[in-house]
Amino acid sequence: MEKNRDKKFFLKVKYLDITTGYPWIVIINEEDGKKFGIRPGDELSINWQGKQTEIKVDITNSFVDKGEIGVFKDIIEKYQIKEGESLELALAREPESLKIIHKKLQGKKLSYAEILELISDAVSYKLDDLQLAFFVASAFFDNNFSKKEIYYLTKAMAETGEQLKFGNTVADKHSIGGIPGNRVTPIVVPIVASCGIIIPKTSSRAITSAAGTADTMEVLAPVNLTPEQIKKTVKETNACLSWGGAFKLAPADDRFVKITHQLRTEPYSKMVVSIMAKKVACGITHLIIDIPIGPTAKIINDKDEKLVKDLFISIAKKFGIKIKIIISKTKGPIGRGIGPVLEARDVMRVLEQKENRPLDLEKKSIQLAGMLLELVGKAKKGKGKELAYENLKNGQALAKMKEIIKVQGGNPEINSEALALGKAVYELKSKKGGFINSIHNKNLTEICYLLGAPQTKEAGIYLNKTVGEKVKKGETLCSFYTAGKQRLDLARHTAEKIEIFNIS
C-alpha cells in the first residue's frame, strides 16, 4: 500500500444524482481499484483546477466504468466539479493532526500552532467525522480545555474562513438557545438597523431546537448568501439575516455542529467557541449575549451560568469586543409558535403590531434591542428600550425588515397571516383544569422533531396556552402541524407518554 501512496492517477468524473448526507464519498470501478491498489474505505486526495480535498472511496463493478470516478451530488454542488472533468487522485497520507488528537486524548495542552493545524485539516476534510468526534469528546467534555486553548480555538476557527469587515461600530445579539420559540433576533435586527446601526446577523440552523434563526428567516427570504450578497444587503439596509454555514464563515464549526447535533448535545465550551468565532469573523465590536436559564433549558443552574458567562467575557476581552451578558429566567418557551413557519409568523405579528402578537416575545425583543442601542452609544443609559419600542410601534422596524427581505431575494409584501402551516393538524386537550406552571422545553422540542421540524418548514406546535395561563379541562393546550398523517400520529402517540405541560 505504501508504495502506492505517492502514485498519482487520473479518472473522469461521472455525476451520480444521489444525495448521501455525507458528501465526501466517491465510487471507482473494481478494475481501477486493483490497478491502483485502492481498497474500499481508503482515503484519496483529489486535485482539480488548483483545488484539493480528501474523500473516502467505495468500489463497484457496475455503477461506473473503468476510467471513471462516480461523484455524488453533495460534493458536485459544494465544489462545482463538472461531469467529464478529469480529477488527479492519490492515496491520502495520514494527517499530522491525528497526533494532535491523540495528544488531547491523553489530556495534554495544545499550542496555537497545533490547534490551527487541526482546524485547517478539519476545514480541508483531511479529518473525517469519526476522528473529529474523538477530538470533540476529548477536548470539550469534562472541561478538558483551558481558557487559553478555547481562545486559540476561537482564533483558529475565525482565521480559517471568510472574514468580513463593516466598520468601527458593528453590533450583534446572540441567544445561546435551548428555549423553544424565543425568536427575538429577527425582531431585534430590524429595530437596531432602523436606528442607523450596522448589524450583520449570521445565524445557525437548528442544533438542539425545532428551528434556528436561519431556518425561520428562510421562510421569509433566502439565507444562503455569499459574502458579496451579505455586503450588498448590509450596505443597503444596515443589516442582514443570513445563514453562517452558507459560506466559509468559521467553516470548521459547521463540522463540529454536525457532530454535536448527532449526539443531541452541545458542551458549553464548544457552544461559546462556535458563537464567538463567527462574531470575530464578522468583525463584531459590540455584542449582547442572552443566556436563558430554566429547569429544561440548555443551562439549568447558576453554576453553569457563571461558567458560560466567564467564558464569553474572557474571549470577548481577548478580541476587544464590548460585551454585555443578559441572564433571563424561564419556565417555558418564548412566543407561541415552535417550528420555522410558526416562529416566522410570531416574528411578523410582532413587527406588524397585530393584536394577536405574542407579547412575551415582543417584550424580550424590546429589552435586548434597547440594551444593544445603549451598548453602542445610540441611546443613553436607561433610554434604549424607549427608542426600541418607538421604532417598533411607528412601523420603522417593519419597514426595515421588508427592506432586508427584498434585498435578500424574498417577497417584501409577505405578511404573518399568509404563511401556510402543515395541513395535518391535531389539538392536544388538557386532561384537567388549573394553571400552567411550566412547559417542558426538551419534550416540546422532541415532539417538533417527530412532526418534521425544522426540515419540514410548515411543521411545529402552536401554544394555545402558555406558562401562567389558566386552562379548563378539555381546552386545547396546543396544536400540532405537519405535512402528513404518519408523522402526526407518531407525534400524537408520543405526546400521550411524556409530560409537556405542568398543570396544577
Secondary structure, DSSP 8 states (H G I E B T S, - for coil): -GGGTT--EEEEEEEE----SS--EEEEEHHHHHHHT--TT-EEEEEETTEEEEEEEEEESSSS-TTEEEEEHHHHHHHT--TT-EEEEEE----THHHHHHHHHTT----HHHHHHHHHHHHTTSS-HHHHHHHHHHHHGGG-S-HHHHHHHHHHHHHTS------S--EEEEE---SSB---HHHHHHHHHHTT--EEEEE---SSSS--HHHHHTTTS-----HHHHHHHHHHHSEEEEEGGGTTSSHHHHHHHHHHHHHT---HHHHHHHHHHHHHHTT--EEEEEEEE-TTSSB-SHHHHHHHHHHHHHHHHHTT-EEEEEEEE-SS-BSSEESHHHHHHHHHHHHTT-TTS-HHHHHHHHHHHHHHHHHTTSS-TT-HHHHHHHHHHTSHHHHHHHHHHHHTTS-TT--GGG----SEEEEEE-SS-EEEEEE-HHHHHHHHHHHTTTTSTT-EEEESS-TT-EE-TT-EEEEEEESSHHHHHHHHHHHTTS--EEE-
